[in-house]
Amino acid sequence: MTDHTSLAATLRVWRQRLTPDKVGLPARSIRRTTGLRREDLAERSGLSVDYIVRLEQGRATAPSVQAVAALAAALQLSPSERDHLYHLASLRPPIDQRMSHRITPGVQRLLTRLGDVPISVFAADWQQIWWNASWAALIGDPAEVAPEHRNFVASRFPIPDWGGRVEAWPVRVENLEASKRSLVADLRHASARYPADPRLAVLLCRLLGGNQEFAAMWRSGAVGEHTEDRKVIEHPVVGHVQVDCDVLTAGDADLRIVALTAEAGTIDARRLEQTRYGVGTLRSDQSELHASLD
C-alpha cells in the first residue's frame, strides 16, 4: 500500500476537503491550512488532537470501531467512503439496518432532464418512491394509490388481506416466471442487507403468509437478475405500447431507476408520445417530480 492510499493519507485528504462553513463552524480569518484544522476534526469527532496527529502521521494504525465511526461522521463520509475507511483500519464495515429513500441531487437533476422518458425510482424492496409525469401518463398515476400500497412486488404477488387497493401495473412481460424470480431474489438480498428495516419485515411477513407462489419461490432459494427486457404496456386509450425496460442502480442505497423507452420512428414510439401529449389533460410540466412518501 502506498502512502497516497494509506489510512493516514486518506484521513488528511478527507479533512482538507472540508471547510468550516460546511460543518457549521465559524470561519477563521487566519488559516495556515486548507479545509478543517486537526483541532476542528478533534472537536467534531470527540477524539484528542494528539490522536488525530498520530493517525495522520501513520503512527497510529489500528483505530477502534468507535474511533472510525466518529471520524466517518465528523468527515461527512458517504456510505462507500465510510466502508473504505473501515477497510483501511482493518475493520468490518457496519451493516445499514434500514433502507434509504434518498435520491442524491445529481441523480434528481438527471431524472428531471429526462422528462420525456417514463421513469420511476424504487427502493430496495421495490417500494415506489418517485416518478415523473411521463410515467404517470403511460402507467397510471401512483398518486391515486396510498403510499403503502405502491409496491411492485405486492402487485406481482397479490395478497388477499393487504388492507387496501394495491397499485395496478398494466404491464405484460415476455417471461413472467423469470421476472417473478428476480423480484424474490431482490427481496432476499434486501433482507440480508437491511435486517432491521420494519417496512421490509412487514412486507415479507405478508408475502410469505399470504401468497403461496411467493412462499414457494422463497423456500426454493429462487435467484435471478434484472436484465434488459421488453414489456407491453396496456394503455386504456392508445392501446398496447411495446417498450424496452431498463433497470439501473443509483448510488449506495440500492435504489432502482426503471426507464421505459421505444425505438424512434416506430408505432410504439408514436403511441408513447401520444400518452404524454395527446391523451386527456396531462400536466404541462413533464419533468414534475412527485414525492410519494411522507
C-alpha positions in Angstrom: 0.0 0.0 0.0 1.5 3.3 -1.0 1.4 6.4 1.2 -1.2 8.0 -1.1 -3.7 5.3 -0.3 -2.9 4.6 3.3 -5.2 5.3 6.3 -3.0 8.3 7.2 -3.1 9.9 3.8 -6.8 9.3 3.2 -7.7 10.9 6.5 -5.6 14.0 5.6 -7.3 14.3 2.2 -10.8 14.0 3.6 -10.1 16.5 6.3 -8.6 19.0 3.9 -11.5 18.9 1.5 -14.0 20.1 4.2 -14.3 23.8 5.0 -15.6 25.2 8.4 -18.8 26.5 6.9 -19.7 23.1 5.6 -19.7 21.6 9.1 -21.2 24.6 10.9 -18.0 26.0 12.3 -17.2 29.7 12.2 -14.8 30.9 9.6 -11.4 31.9 10.9 -9.6 34.9 9.4 -6.1 33.5 9.6 -5.7 29.9 8.3 -2.5 28.1 7.5 -4.1 25.0 6.1 -6.8 24.2 3.6 -10.0 22.6 4.9 -10.6 21.7 8.5 -7.8 22.0 11.1 -6.9 19.0 13.1 -8.4 20.8 16.1 -11.7 21.2 14.2 -11.8 17.5 13.4 -10.9 16.6 17.0 -13.7 18.8 18.3 -16.3 17.3 15.9 -15.2 13.7 16.5 -14.6 13.8 20.2 -11.1 12.4 19.7 -7.9 14.2 21.0 -5.9 16.4 18.8 -2.8 14.2 19.6 -4.6 11.1 18.4 -5.6 12.8 15.2 -2.0 13.8 14.6 -0.7 10.3 15.2 -3.4 8.9 12.8 -2.4 11.3 10.1 1.3 10.7 10.6 0.8 6.9 10.4 2.0 6.3 14.0 -1.5 5.1 15.0 -2.6 2.4 12.5 -5.3 0.4 14.4 -8.1 2.8 15.5 -11.1 1.3 17.3 -14.6 0.8 15.8 -15.8 3.7 17.9 -13.0 6.0 16.7 -13.6 5.1 13.0 -17.3 5.7 13.4 -16.7 9.1 15.0 -14.3 10.1 12.2 -16.7 9.0 9.5 -19.5 11.1 10.9 -17.2 14.1 11.5 -15.8 14.0 8.0 -19.3 13.6 6.5 -18.4 10.5 4.5 -20.7 8.8 2.1 -21.6 5.1 2.7 -18.9 3.9 0.3 -16.3 6.2 1.8 -17.2 5.1 5.3 -16.8 1.5 4.3 -13.5 2.2 2.7 -12.3 3.9 5.9 -13.3 0.8 7.9 -11.3 -1.4 5.4 -8.2 0.8 5.8 -8.5 0.3 9.5 -8.8 -3.5 9.0 -12.3 -3.4 10.4 -15.6 -4.8 9.1 -17.9 -2.0 7.8 -21.2 -1.7 9.6 -24.4 -3.0 8.0 -27.0 -0.4 7.2 -30.0 -1.6 9.2 -32.7 0.3 7.2 -33.3 1.1 3.5 -32.7 4.5 2.2 -35.1 6.6 0.1 -32.7 9.5 -0.6 -32.2 10.4 -4.2 -29.0 12.5 -4.5 -29.2 16.0 -6.0 -27.2 14.9 -9.0 -29.5 12.0 -9.8 -32.5 14.2 -9.3 -31.1 16.7 -11.9 -30.5 13.8 -14.3 -34.0 12.5 -13.9 -35.5 15.9 -14.4 -33.7 16.3 -17.7 -35.2 13.0 -18.9 -38.8 14.3 -18.5 -39.9 12.8 -21.9 -38.9 9.3 -20.8 -41.3 7.4 -18.4 -39.1 6.9 -15.3 -39.7 5.7 -11.8 -37.5 5.1 -8.8 -37.9 2.2 -6.4 -36.3 1.4 -3.0 -34.6 -1.9 -2.3 -37.9 -3.6 -1.5 -39.5 -2.3 -4.8 -41.5 0.4 -3.0 -42.1 3.2 -5.4 -40.6 6.5 -4.1 -40.5 8.8 -7.2 -41.9 9.1 -10.7 -42.3 11.7 -13.4 -45.4 12.8 -15.3 -44.4 10.7 -18.4 -44.6 7.6 -16.2 -48.0 8.6 -14.8 -49.3 9.2 -18.3 -48.2 5.8 -19.5 -48.6 3.5 -16.5 -51.2 5.4 -14.4 -50.7 8.0 -11.7 -49.4 6.3 -8.5 -50.7 9.3 -6.5 -54.2 7.7 -6.8 -53.0 4.9 -4.5 -52.0 5.1 -0.9 -48.2 5.3 -0.4 -48.0 2.0 1.5 -49.6 0.2 -1.5 -47.2 1.4 -4.1 -45.1 -1.8 -4.1 -44.3 -3.7 -7.3 -43.7 -7.0 -5.6 -47.1 -6.9 -3.9 -48.6 -6.2 -7.3 -46.8 -9.3 -8.9 -47.7 -11.4 -5.9 -51.2 -10.3 -4.7 -52.0 -10.6 -1.0 -55.8 -11.0 -0.3 -55.8 -9.2 3.1 -53.4 -6.4 2.2 -55.9 -3.9 3.6 -56.3 -1.5 0.6 -56.1 -1.2 -3.1 -52.6 -2.2 -4.3 -51.4 -0.2 -7.3 -52.2 -1.9 -10.6 -49.5 -2.3 -13.2 -50.9 -2.7 -16.7 -47.7 -4.4 -17.9 -47.2 -7.8 -19.7 -43.7 -9.3 -19.8 -42.3 -11.9 -22.1 -41.1 -14.2 -19.3 -43.3 -13.7 -16.2 -41.7 -16.6 -14.3 -38.2 -15.1 -14.7 -39.5 -11.7 -13.7 -41.0 -13.0 -10.5 -37.9 -15.0 -9.6 -35.9 -11.8 -9.9 -38.2 -10.0 -7.6 -38.0 -12.7 -5.0 -34.2 -12.7 -5.3 -34.2 -8.9 -4.8 -36.1 -9.2 -1.5 -33.8 -11.9 -0.3 -30.8 -9.6 -1.0 -32.6 -6.7 0.7 -33.5 -8.8 3.8 -29.8 -9.7 4.2 -28.6 -6.1 3.8 -31.3 -4.4 5.8 -32.2 -6.9 8.6 -33.8 -4.3 10.9 -36.0 -2.4 8.3 -39.6 -2.6 9.7 -41.3 -2.0 6.3 -39.4 -4.8 4.7 -40.1 -7.1 7.6 -43.9 -6.5 7.3 -43.8 -7.0 3.5 -42.0 -10.3 3.8 -44.3 -11.5 6.5 -47.4 -10.7 4.5 -46.0 -12.2 1.3 -44.8 -15.4 3.0 -48.1 -15.8 4.8 -50.5 -14.6 2.0 -49.1 -15.7 -1.3 -48.3 -19.4 -1.8 -46.3 -18.8 -5.1 -44.0 -16.3 -3.4 -43.6 -18.5 -0.4 -42.6 -21.5 -2.7 -40.1 -19.4 -4.6 -38.6 -18.1 -1.4 -38.2 -21.6 0.1 -36.6 -22.8 -3.1 -34.0 -20.1 -2.9 -35.0 -18.6 -6.2 -32.3 -16.4 -7.8 -32.4 -14.2 -10.8 -31.2 -10.8 -12.0 -32.7 -7.9 -13.9 -31.6 -7.5 -17.5 -32.8 -5.5 -20.5 -36.4 -6.6 -21.0 -39.3 -5.9 -23.4 -42.7 -5.2 -21.9 -46.1 -4.4 -23.3 -48.0 -1.6 -21.6 -51.8 -2.0 -21.9 -52.8 1.7 -22.2 -56.6 2.3 -22.0 -56.6 4.9 -24.8 -53.7 4.4 -27.3 -53.7 0.6 -26.9 -50.7 -1.7 -26.5 -47.3 0.0 -26.3 -44.2 -2.2 -26.5 -41.2 -0.7 -24.7 -37.7 -1.6 -23.6 -37.4 -1.7 -19.8 -34.0 -1.0 -18.3 -33.3 -1.2 -14.6 -30.4 1.0 -13.4 -29.0 1.4 -9.9 -28.2 4.7 -8.2 -25.5 5.2 -5.5 -25.1 3.0 -2.5 -28.7 2.9 -1.4 -29.9 0.1 -3.7 -32.2 2.5 -5.4 -33.5 1.2 -8.8 -34.3 3.5 -11.7 -36.7 2.0 -14.1 -36.8 3.6 -17.6 -39.2 2.7 -20.4 -38.3 3.6 -24.0 -39.4 2.7 -27.5 -37.3 2.7 -30.7 -37.5 6.0 -32.5 -39.8 6.1 -35.6 -41.8 3.1 -34.6 -45.6 3.0 -33.9 -44.7 2.3 -30.3 -42.7 5.5 -30.1 -45.7 7.4 -31.6 -48.1 5.8 -29.1 -45.7 6.6 -26.3 -45.6 10.2 -27.3 -49.4 10.3 -27.5 -49.7 9.2 -23.9 -47.6 12.3 -23.0 -49.3 15.0 -25.2 -52.3 13.7 -26.9 -54.4 11.8 -24.3 -56.6 13.8 -22.0 -55.3 16.7 -19.9 -51.7 15.9 -18.9 -49.5 18.1 -16.7 -47.8 20.9 -18.6 -44.5 20.3 -16.9 -43.4 16.9 -18.0 -40.4 16.9 -15.6 -42.5 17.5 -12.5 -41.4 15.5 -9.5 -43.8 13.6 -7.3 -42.9 12.8 -3.7 -44.7 9.6 -2.9 -43.7 9.1 0.7 -44.5 11.2 3.8 
